[in-house]
Amino acid sequence: MPLLRLVLAALLLVIPAVGACVTAEQSAAELFAKYVRLGSSYDASLADLYADTALITNKRTYPHGEVREITIPAPQYKQLIRAAMPMARSRGDMSTYSEVTYMTQGERVRISATRFSELKQYKSPLTLVVGASSTGDWLILEEHSESRP
């Protein structure tokens, strides 16, 4: 009987943790769906999905092989998104995503995907780290991407 109580007590401790992981991944999936929807409709409010303190990095590979990695301050990146949406719409510059995975990392979730540029016809990796803000809204806390000119 003591063993049964021990097993039941252990299950009571584990079950809430499993539920929390599902909730975090669901919140991440909802945020990513919104990210894709806003991007596909060229909606500048996509910028609002980023935390003001988000870490944004991009590794750009040039045709001659040179690679440059840059870090962009989140407020500047958000401004770039807002400014670029009308131009992206006029050029038909759209991305689609495949191979999307979610990995819970504590209170955050790492989203990994393959991005396909419809305009430039290439695939590249995209990683977003998302989590709850102080208000409880889920935001993008990190974005790591690769691009070509």
Secondary structure, DSSP 8 states (H G I E B T S, - for coil): -HHHHHHHHHHHHHHHHHHHHHHHHHHHHHHHHHHHHHHHTT-GGGGGGEEEEEEEEEEEE-TTS-EEEEEEEHHHHHHHHHHHHHHHHHHT--EEEEEEEEEEETTEEEEEEEEEETTTTEEEEEEEEEEE-TTS-EEEEEEEEEE--
